[in-house]
Structures are given as C-alpha cells and as structure tokens.
Amino acid sequence: ENLLTAARAAHALGTGVVAFLGKGGGRLAGLADLSFIVPSDETSRIQEIHLAAEHIMAGLLEEQA
C-alpha cells in the first residue's frame, strides 16, 4: 500500500515512476510509467534478475557521466 501511495504522490508532483516487479506486477504495474516485470513466482529468481538489471542500468548511467 505504501508503494501505491508513493506512486500516486510522484505523479501528483509530475515525477515519473519506474517499478521493478515480479509475478504479474500487481496493482503497482498499473501506476508505473515503466514496469520491469519478472514473470516468476520465485522471490529469489525475481530478485536475482532485478539485481542484474540494476547493475546494467548503473553501468549505462556511469558511461553517460
């Protein structure tokens, strides 16, 4: 519920929302401007894939700096 409230607040401020989600994405997927959904029911698998994506994104951002 806190994440849904945060997403709504971000939109009210004109800020985009990016969500790293698992399974079907849940209610937050509908509020996010960009959802990265790992279609798995295994929490550990979801976290592993999210972590890999985060490292890739960080590397790309560092290259742009």
Residue pairs with C-beta under 8 A, 6 or more apart in sequence:
3 19
3 28
4 27
4 28
4 31
7 17
7 19
7 28
7 31
7 32
8 31
10 16
10 17
11 17
11 31
16 33
16 34
17 31
17 32
17 33
17 34
18 32
18 33
18 34
18 35
18 36
19 25
19 28
19 29
19 31
19 32
19 34
19 35
19 36
20 36
20 50
20 53
20 54
21 28
21 29
21 32
21 35
21 36
21 37
21 38
22 37
22 38
22 39
22 40
22 41
22 43
22 46
22 50
23 37
23 39
23 40
23 41
23 46
24 37
24 39
25 35
25 37
28 35
29 35
29 37
36 50
36 53
38 45
38 46
38 49
38 50
40 46
40 49
